Amino acid sequence: MSLEIGKCAKDPLDAAGLNVSQAGSGPKNGGVIIKAVVLREFGDPDVLCVDEVPIAQKGLDDILIRVRAAGVNRADLLERMGLYPPPDPQPRYHILGLECAGVVEQVGERVTRFHQGDRVMALVNGGAYAEYVACPADNAWLIPPALDDTQAAGIPEAFITAYDALVQKAELKMGQRVLIHAGAGGVGSAAIQLARQMGLHAAATVGSSEKAEHAKQFGAEVVINYHHEDFVREVLAWSDQGVDAVLDFVGQDYLKRNLAVLRTGGIVVVIGTLSGVKGELDLGDLLKRRLTVRGTALRSRQGYDKMRIIQEFATATSAFFQTGQLRAVIDQVFMLEEASQAHRYMASNKNIGKIILRMPPN
Ligand SMILES: NC(=O)c1ccc[n+]([C@@H]2O[C@H](COP(=O)([O-])OP(=O)(O)OC[C@H]3O[C@@H](n4cnc5c(N)ncnc54)[C@H](OP(=O)(O)O)[C@@H]3O)[C@@H](O)[C@H]2O)c1
């Protein structure tokens, strides 16, 4: 497939500025030009178009990945609208994309973990909607051989977010109960599977009967269609005393109800704020029942903190992905030049699991 270059560009991008990059500084890559979805202005999905830019440069501790597939995330939709700026330093060419799967093309001088040709998946700080992306070697790990690139690209953001919430933030142990909202979404489908592997009891909320069927297959014991049922009543009936934790993506509209389904000592982990960011807390109830409301975000983590969660996750789960006990649920695959369609599809709330962008074959 050939790519239509710069179809919505007002003027050609400056492809000569080779001392700027998506990640780090270090050896130059000889003026190589690559294709990427470059954000030139904020707006609706039509602002996404394929353009030509200088290849990302790698630093001494980085790898350069030839991207074969990249995951689409809700954060990308916000970033496209100008509502979620990338962490510093601001890249000269604003390329979306927080995760990818591909092949190591080059390694920085201090990298010992990988070699050219290794198949890797990675969590990146941006820039994955491109033929190549550079990232710290510590933010990547080997793709289990049984997985293809599309499946691997759907793992990093959703699964590490879910792992962080269940294991590090809520500190859940075998036999405990968790309510997972948006149970058929990218993160929700990952969280339900991880909960099952951890020996937890999971309930989930979803917005359709089709999604409910899928959430049950992922391992949820109880699935509530919030359009027709009251999740507080259903979860309390299922759990008796309430749940140990709620994984929440909805925010504002659910805060009060999330606290209502917690047992004494329970925790709400706020992962997303799909309905809004404001909420009212009954602090008396918080004290009396010793409740916790805790937020988490993956992208804003830096350095060792980020590396630690990525490598801990990779060590704990790679064998389960190899055997198929864990899997990224892939809903639709779009080509890189169809990024605007992929964004529209995600905004429609129809996806069950992940949406992936494929790079054109070289
Ligand atoms: N903190 C972090 O580090 C981090 C990392 C990854 C993702 N996130 C956030 O987590 C959330 C989920 O991400 P995802 O990748 O799973 O997205 P996704 O696959 O698009 O799933 C989101 C689902 O949430 C449900 N939903 C949307 N708006 C809603 C509303 N107002 N009330 C109730 N349900 C609503 C919809 O499913 P139904 O049809 O079932 O309602 C939608 O399909 C996003 O907000 C994302 O930004 C945060």
The ligand as an SDF file (V2000), in Angstrom:
LIG
                    3D

 48 52  0  0  0  0  0  0  0  0999 V2000
   -4.1230    6.8730   33.9790 N   0  0  0  0  0  0  0  0  0  0  0  0
   -3.5150    6.2640   32.9600 C   0  0  0  0  0  0  0  0  0  0  0  0
   -2.2830    6.1010   32.9590 O   0  0  0  0  0  0  0  0  0  0  0  0
   -4.3550    5.7490   31.8290 C   0  0  0  0  0  0  0  0  0  0  0  0
   -3.8180    4.8260   30.9140 C   0  0  0  0  0  0  0  0  0  0  0  0
   -4.6510    4.3210   29.9090 C   0  0  0  0  0  0  0  0  0  0  0  0
   -5.9610    4.7690   29.8100 C   0  0  0  0  0  0  0  0  0  0  0  0
   -6.4250    5.7000   30.6930 N   0  0  0  0  0  0  0  0  0  0  0  0
   -7.8000    6.1970   30.6240 C   0  0  0  0  0  0  0  0  0  0  0  0
   -8.6710    5.1190   30.8930 O   0  0  0  0  0  0  0  0  0  0  0  0
   -9.8880    5.2990   30.1740 C   0  0  0  0  0  0  0  0  0  0  0  0
  -10.2060    4.0380   29.3880 C   0  0  0  0  0  0  0  0  0  0  0  0
   -9.2040    3.8230   28.4120 O   0  0  0  0  0  0  0  0  0  0  0  0
   -9.3990    2.6720   27.3440 P   0  0  0  0  0  0  0  0  0  0  0  0
   -8.1530    2.5740   26.5670 O   0  0  0  0  0  0  0  0  0  0  0  0
   -9.9070    1.4510   28.0080 O   0  0  0  0  0  0  0  0  0  0  0  0
  -10.5510    3.3060   26.4400 O   0  0  0  0  0  0  0  0  0  0  0  0
  -11.6000    2.5790   25.5020 P   0  0  0  0  0  0  0  0  0  0  0  0
  -11.1050    1.2700   25.0390 O   0  0  0  0  0  0  0  0  0  0  0  0
  -11.9900    3.5980   24.4820 O   0  0  0  0  0  0  0  0  0  0  0  0
  -12.8510    2.2950   26.4710 O   0  0  0  0  0  0  0  0  0  0  0  0
  -13.5490    3.3470   27.0600 C   0  0  0  0  0  0  0  0  0  0  0  0
  -14.9970    2.9050   27.3160 C   0  0  0  0  0  0  0  0  0  0  0  0
  -15.4850    3.6630   28.4180 O   0  0  0  0  0  0  0  0  0  0  0  0
  -16.8900    3.7330   28.3250 C   0  0  0  0  0  0  0  0  0  0  0  0
  -17.2940    5.1270   28.5110 N   0  0  0  0  0  0  0  0  0  0  0  0
  -16.9550    6.1830   27.7570 C   0  0  0  0  0  0  0  0  0  0  0  0
  -17.5010    7.3080   28.2460 N   0  0  0  0  0  0  0  0  0  0  0  0
  -18.1930    6.9400   29.3480 C   0  0  0  0  0  0  0  0  0  0  0  0
  -18.9760    7.6540   30.3040 C   0  0  0  0  0  0  0  0  0  0  0  0
  -19.1400    8.9780   30.2270 N   0  0  0  0  0  0  0  0  0  0  0  0
  -19.5520    6.9620   31.3020 N   0  0  0  0  0  0  0  0  0  0  0  0
  -19.3790    5.6250   31.4040 C   0  0  0  0  0  0  0  0  0  0  0  0
  -18.6470    4.8910   30.5270 N   0  0  0  0  0  0  0  0  0  0  0  0
  -18.0680    5.5520   29.5180 C   0  0  0  0  0  0  0  0  0  0  0  0
  -17.2940    3.1940   26.9460 C   0  0  0  0  0  0  0  0  0  0  0  0
  -17.6790    1.8490   27.1010 O   0  0  0  0  0  0  0  0  0  0  0  0
  -19.2050    1.4360   27.4480 P   0  0  0  0  0  0  0  0  0  0  0  0
  -19.9280    1.3330   26.1550 O   0  0  0  0  0  0  0  0  0  0  0  0
  -19.0660    0.1280   28.1390 O   0  0  0  0  0  0  0  0  0  0  0  0
  -19.7550    2.5050   28.3160 O   0  0  0  0  0  0  0  0  0  0  0  0
  -15.9550    3.2370   26.2010 C   0  0  0  0  0  0  0  0  0  0  0  0
  -15.9260    2.3090   25.1420 O   0  0  0  0  0  0  0  0  0  0  0  0
   -9.6940    6.5460   29.3200 C   0  0  0  0  0  0  0  0  0  0  0  0
  -10.2500    7.6440   29.9950 O   0  0  0  0  0  0  0  0  0  0  0  0
   -8.1830    6.6930   29.2500 C   0  0  0  0  0  0  0  0  0  0  0  0
   -7.7870    8.0130   29.0290 O   0  0  0  0  0  0  0  0  0  0  0  0
   -5.6480    6.1900   31.6920 C   0  0  0  0  0  0  0  0  0  0  0  0
  1  2  1  0
  2  3  2  0
  2  4  1  0
  4  5  1  0
  4 48  2  0
  5  6  2  0
  6  7  1  0
  7  8  2  0
  8  9  1  0
  8 48  1  0
  9 10  1  0
  9 46  1  0
 10 11  1  0
 11 12  1  0
 11 44  1  0
 12 13  1  0
 13 14  1  0
 14 15  2  0
 14 16  1  0
 14 17  1  0
 17 18  1  0
 18 19  2  0
 18 20  1  0
 18 21  1  0
 21 22  1  0
 22 23  1  0
 23 24  1  0
 23 42  1  0
 24 25  1  0
 25 26  1  0
 25 36  1  0
 26 27  1  0
 26 35  1  0
 27 28  2  0
 28 29  1  0
 29 30  1  0
 29 35  2  0
 30 31  1  0
 30 32  2  0
 32 33  1  0
 33 34  2  0
 34 35  1  0
 36 37  1  0
 36 42  1  0
 37 38  1  0
 38 39  2  0
 38 40  1  0
 38 41  1  0
 42 43  1  0
 44 45  1  0
 44 46  1  0
 46 47  1  0
M  CHG  2   8   1  16  -1
M  END
$$$$
